[in-house]
Amino acid sequence: MNPLEELIAKRVGRFGPLPFDQVMDLALYHPELGFYATGGRPGRREGDFITSPEVGPLFGAVVAGALDRWWEEMGRPDPYVVVEAGAGTGMLARTVLLAEPACAKALRYVLVDRSAALRVEHGRALDLTPPPFGLGPSVLDADGLERPARVGVGPVVVSLGELPSLDRPVVVIANELLDNLAFRVLERTERRWQEVRVGIDADEVRLTEVLVPAEDDQVQLIAALAPGAPPGARVPVQDEAGRWLRRALHLAAPGGRVVAIDYAARTAELAARPVGDWLRTYVGQGRGGDPIERLGQQDITADVCIDQLARVRAPAVETSQADWLRSHGIDALVEDGRRVWTERAAVADLEALRARSRISESEALLDPTGLGAFTVLEWTA
Ligand SMILES: C[S@@+](CC[C@H](N)C(=O)[O-])C[C@H]1O[C@@H](n2cnc3c(N)ncnc32)[C@H](O)[C@@H]1O
């Protein structure tokens, strides 16, 4: 057993078999031994898995356009606060700013990541302002209304370990965060739903799965969402994702919005698939092993259950990533890239190569069997 597994084994010795969410949380986020503390990260070269922002700058450019659209819809506030939750290496923030959105002068871009190691990356990649970040002192205008003392000072970029509390409408955006939040696992047996917990084998040398009767509220939830699940079916119970959505909606405040992009499905669909199909592990750009093996050394992730999130609040928008990117102008950006490449191909300078890269990036981002099939969910708060 590695040191994290030993720590988990000790807890099992004290408390009995642990729910999978507790084990997953430690495996990913233990401050010294967890996957994200020991070098686990998204990325093309050194990363363990690739995400849309890490494909290249095109995804951030489209998001920048969406931020501009929402800024206009909100009446061009200054400051305009965008909170990116689960910001990873900071690549989305970098590429959004690189695209020079019209809202930049008003922008307060807050990166939030639970991993201290990845927050260090934010400082490397971006010019950060230390928190608590100045939304700035306010002054009273002629009508006695509070106005910011300074406008047009953006972009101000801040990195935090958790969601802030703010008193204004906010756009909260999260790419591939929810799939990484810890969940419990239930299994349908012949007679009932049971919970998959993590115990230790008789020789006390290996962590192993243990089935225990599932708690009533979980059985009720899953029986309602996956009534026809056959014996042997497994499903996740994603309470932590629901709690995060509640906090994000509260932060967004009336007039704001929450946007989550992820691989997603409905609970009944997952019940019909083999568990290894929706509960996956990744390491070094490849699939990892069993989720309770190599704890702390591989990413653990699951498809996000849209119907479980909808119990917190039904999303106003549910669409594929491909359609969302198209509705926010990816085709025009790619066309632009194609034009520049045609004009400058003979020179083959950096601008020409960047322009050409848009074409291959768009193919990856729109791929109907890959990133393009991800789901974009939007809630208006
Ligand atoms: C799969 S990575 C995605 C990173 C980035 N959004 C991207 O698309 O490349 C998930 C990230 O969420 C972070 N994370 C997990 N739980 C979090 C939480 N409760 N609040 C903020 N960040 C969290 C992890 O540390 C990790 O960096």
The ligand as an SDF file (V2000), in Angstrom:
LIG
                    3D

 27 29  0  0  0  0  0  0  0  0999 V2000
  -10.4780   18.1370  -14.3320 C   0  0  0  0  0  0  0  0  0  0  0  0
   -9.6850   19.5380  -13.6650 S   0  0  0  0  0  0  0  0  0  0  0  0
  -10.2430   20.7910  -14.7910 C   0  0  0  0  0  0  0  0  0  0  0  0
   -9.3420   21.9880  -14.8370 C   0  0  0  0  0  0  0  0  0  0  0  0
   -9.7020   23.0770  -15.8330 C   0  0  0  0  0  0  0  0  0  0  0  0
  -11.0180   23.6020  -15.5960 N   0  0  0  0  0  0  0  0  0  0  0  0
   -9.5810   22.5880  -17.2450 C   0  0  0  0  0  0  0  0  0  0  0  0
  -10.6090   22.4760  -17.9070 O   0  0  0  0  0  0  0  0  0  0  0  0
   -8.4540   22.3190  -17.6940 O   0  0  0  0  0  0  0  0  0  0  0  0
  -10.6560   19.8700  -12.2060 C   0  0  0  0  0  0  0  0  0  0  0  0
  -10.0830   20.9500  -11.3400 C   0  0  0  0  0  0  0  0  0  0  0  0
  -11.0320   21.2780  -10.3270 O   0  0  0  0  0  0  0  0  0  0  0  0
  -10.3420   21.5170   -9.1070 C   0  0  0  0  0  0  0  0  0  0  0  0
  -11.3210   21.3750   -8.0070 N   0  0  0  0  0  0  0  0  0  0  0  0
  -11.8550   20.2650   -7.4940 C   0  0  0  0  0  0  0  0  0  0  0  0
  -12.7510   20.5280   -6.5300 N   0  0  0  0  0  0  0  0  0  0  0  0
  -12.8130   21.8710   -6.4440 C   0  0  0  0  0  0  0  0  0  0  0  0
  -13.5810   22.7610   -5.6640 C   0  0  0  0  0  0  0  0  0  0  0  0
  -14.4700   22.3240   -4.7700 N   0  0  0  0  0  0  0  0  0  0  0  0
  -13.3800   24.0820   -5.8490 N   0  0  0  0  0  0  0  0  0  0  0  0
  -12.4750   24.5330   -6.7360 C   0  0  0  0  0  0  0  0  0  0  0  0
  -11.7220   23.7270   -7.5140 N   0  0  0  0  0  0  0  0  0  0  0  0
  -11.8880   22.4130   -7.3790 C   0  0  0  0  0  0  0  0  0  0  0  0
   -9.2230   20.5150   -9.1410 C   0  0  0  0  0  0  0  0  0  0  0  0
   -8.1850   20.8500   -8.2520 O   0  0  0  0  0  0  0  0  0  0  0  0
   -8.8080   20.5750  -10.6260 C   0  0  0  0  0  0  0  0  0  0  0  0
   -7.8630   21.5720  -10.8420 O   0  0  0  0  0  0  0  0  0  0  0  0
  1  2  1  0
  2  3  1  0
  2 10  1  0
  3  4  1  0
  4  5  1  0
  5  6  1  0
  5  7  1  0
  7  8  2  0
  7  9  1  0
 10 11  1  0
 11 12  1  0
 11 26  1  0
 12 13  1  0
 13 14  1  0
 13 24  1  0
 14 15  1  0
 14 23  1  0
 15 16  2  0
 16 17  1  0
 17 18  1  0
 17 23  2  0
 18 19  1  0
 18 20  2  0
 20 21  1  0
 21 22  2  0
 22 23  1  0
 24 25  1  0
 24 26  1  0
 26 27  1  0
M  CHG  2   2   1   9  -1
M  END
$$$$
